[in-house]
């Protein structure tokens, strides 16, 4: 089974062009399942027989995860990983029957996306006036997140030549290697231009060919990496807002929700976010309804008895 998992992960990377995040998540999930199977069959990881795994084996594992208090969303992801793995194994002739074929995915909890109001976002931008190279880059990153709604992985992979100032747009490489064009607001254009004027001053000991083409740079001059951006956003949101979640994804949520609140077509928002289906975007309609309810309860004289 261990060898089959290795082949499956290589298949995800080479043939399916899955994102590094997806591959890492599936690897962790399948490794955890393998460890359960080794204990269940009383064998070592490398000796677990793939053919011996039955639907009951998988259900017992999922039951154990549920008893440990794991969130339904996490369990659902693990189910997806196991189903995909056994589908691959069955098609490649590694198993005679697919034990995960009719495995039921637990219904996920759907918490509403956390957002930051426009006043706090304006305050956050003012905390990075752009009066030095680092501050200019910080401001450009924050403005770009809120102006475009792009994902963290998409921002760190951006190159300078993917920004078109004449057309005020940026070319983004999304999930599944799908490219899309996203318009830039005037504030983000101004911030990006200011950043590029002093960007070379951020070069350092790790500045290589890749870094010279990168739009944003980390502390030692290499291409910026996700953790550095997460820390940056967390720091600015902590100082500017009381929102409980302080991540780049909160800025993405805010981008989509504010567009919807101001009358943007949800199908347009879907394209801007790079969602493959409309269902992923519709969560923001619930956020807007909740906002309407809050305003109604505060403003209408007979909203509360």
C-alpha positions, 0 to 999 in steps of 0.5 A: 500500500505504501508503494501505491500511495507513492505512485498515486502522489506522483500521478497527481503531480505529473499527470493531474498537475495538482497544486503543491498544497493539494499533494501535501494534504493528500499525502498527509491524509493517506499516510494517516490512513496507512498508519491506521491500517498498519495498526488494524492489520497488525503489520508495518506500514510497508507490509499493508496489503492494499487488497485487504482494505475493505469498506469497513476498514475505511469506515472504522478509520473515519469513525475513529476520527469523528470520535476524536472530535475532528471537524466534518470539513477535515473528515470530508477532505480525508474521504475525498483523498481516500476515494481518489486514491482507490479510484486510481488504484482500481483503474491501474489494476492494483485492487480487484474491487474499489472499497471506497466506491460508494463511500459517503462524504460527511456534510461539511459545516459551512461557516460564513466567510470572515470579512474586514469592513472598508473602514478597517481596510483603509486604516490598514493601507495607511499603516504602510505609507510606502515611504521606504522600499519595504513599506512600499512592497507591503502596501503593494501586497495589501492593495493587490490582495484587496483589489483582485481577490487573488489567492496567496499561492497566486500572489507569491508566484507572480512575476513582474511581466505579468502585470500590465499597467497600460491595460490595468490588469494582471495575469494570474496562474490559478488552480490546475494551471488555469490562467485568468486576467484580473483587472487592477484598481487605481490604488493597486496600480499606484502602489505597484508602480511605487514598489517597482521604483524601489524593488531592487533595493530589496535584493539580498544574498539569496537573489537569484534568476527567479527572484529577479523576475519575481514581483515580490521579494522576501527578507534576503532577496529571494522570491517571497514565500507564503509564510512571509506574506501570512505574517505580513497580513496578520501584522497589519490586520492586527493593528487595523481591525478586530476581525478574528481571522487575520489571513490573506484569505480574509482579504479575498473574502472581503473583496468578493463580499464588498463587490456583491454588496455593491451590486456586482453580478455573482457570475462576474465575481466567480470569474474574478476569483477563479472558481471552477463552479458557481457553488463555490462563489454562492457562499458570499450571497449568504454573507450579504444576506446576514449583513442585510439582516443585521442592518434591518434589525438595527434600523427598523423600529419594529424589527425587534419586539 
